Structure formats: structure tokens, C-alpha cells
Amino acid sequence: MRNRSSKLFFSLLYPTLFVAILWVIKLFEMAFDYNFFWYGLYPRTLHGLIGIITAPLLHANLSHLTSNSLPLIVLGAMMFFFYRPIAFQVFFWVYLMTGVWVWAAARSSYHIGASGILYGFVTFLFFSGIFRKDVRLMALSMFVVFLYGGMVWGILPIIQGVSWESHLLGSLAGMITAYNFRKEGPAPKKYDWGTDEENELIDVSGDQHIEPSSDSDSTEQINIHYTYKEKDKPNNS
């Protein structure tokens, strides 16, 4: 129980710290009446290259930051709880690939916000369970769809002022990362479905009895009797 509590604590710790950094940056902007959007990602320009690193740390306003904060903590906690051995690597590659691809292919405008990482987490958690064919992780995939399935509309250019390119390319980064790490991380849980023997021993204590032998030999023989039953045969349909 203590190990599980410790695992849950650290699973929440890392994404919460990341979100805390986002809030510190935003509150600094508000306190000093400053705007860091110049450090956003501007595609296909030299000064926009820094945005590959800095753009996910910046948000347009409190509403933008608030909408990203809770999903980042929830999905990040899932990532570190179920995929802890590879969680940092997944975060790094989703972060980097999303930024590079947005810089190379997005519209000529400043792109800021952590939504690309958020979409990468969603698709990683969804496709990783499918690629691994792990019952537990596939159940997690369905749970993620239940929680954030509506985010699929964010990858379409239907809302003005939203970087749908970051959403789309972040999703692609998450899917590729899930495939790349499909053989790393948590091992599938193995289930014991029993043996295929025709008969099984069912007597352990209640139906066994011990009889001393009446043989005159100096070494007393003990006979142990067991009761067996034949397994039920499946009905043919």
C-alpha cells in the first residue's frame, strides 16, 4: 500500500510541477505588465526557432492556461503512473517533435500554449494500449477517450485563433511515440487460466483419510486415498 501511495504521489508530482511553472510565468507577465508572446513559435523564421522550447510555456490569457492545466495534470499523472520507466522520454519526444513540426509546417503566426503536448499525451495513452494489446492499458485507452474524446475537434481548422496545427501535429507525435515505445515500459500482465488436464484433484483435507496397514512388517505402511472428479465437458452447440 505504501509503495502504491508513493507511486501515485510521484505520478502527480511531475505534471503538477510543470503546470506550476506555466502559472509562475503567466503570473509574472500579469504582475509586471509584460507579454512574452515574442518568444512564441513563429514558423520558418530564425527568431521563431526558440519557440520550439518556449512556446508550450506561454499562454495567451488565464482562460487559455486554465483550460490546459487540469488535463495536463490528469493525463500527465496517467503517463507517469502507468508508463513511469519511459514517461520522461515520451514527454521529451512529444514536446520536441510537436515544436519542430509546427515550426516547419504551420501558418505564419505566433503559436503558443501547451495544447500540442496535451494532444500528444491523449494519443499516446490511446494508441499505446492498442499497440501493446494489453487489457489493462486498452481499458485506460477507452477511459481517455471517455474523458477527452471531444478534443478530436481541436485538430480541425474550425475555430479562428486556435493553433489547430499544434493539436494535429501533437497528436501525430503522440501516436508515433506510442508505436516507437510499444516494446518498452510496463510489461503485459500474465493471467493463469489453469491447466488442460482431463481430471483435477479436488480433495485436500475433507475427503482424505489415512489407514494403518495390517501387515505384520515392522515398517508401517500408510495408504492415502484421494477423491477425483472428472471435469465438466463443454456443451456442443
Summary of the structure (lengths in Angstrom):
residues: 237
radius of gyration: 28.7
end to end distance: 46.3
largest distance: 105.2
contacts: 654
relative contact order: 0.11
helix: 59%
strand: 7%
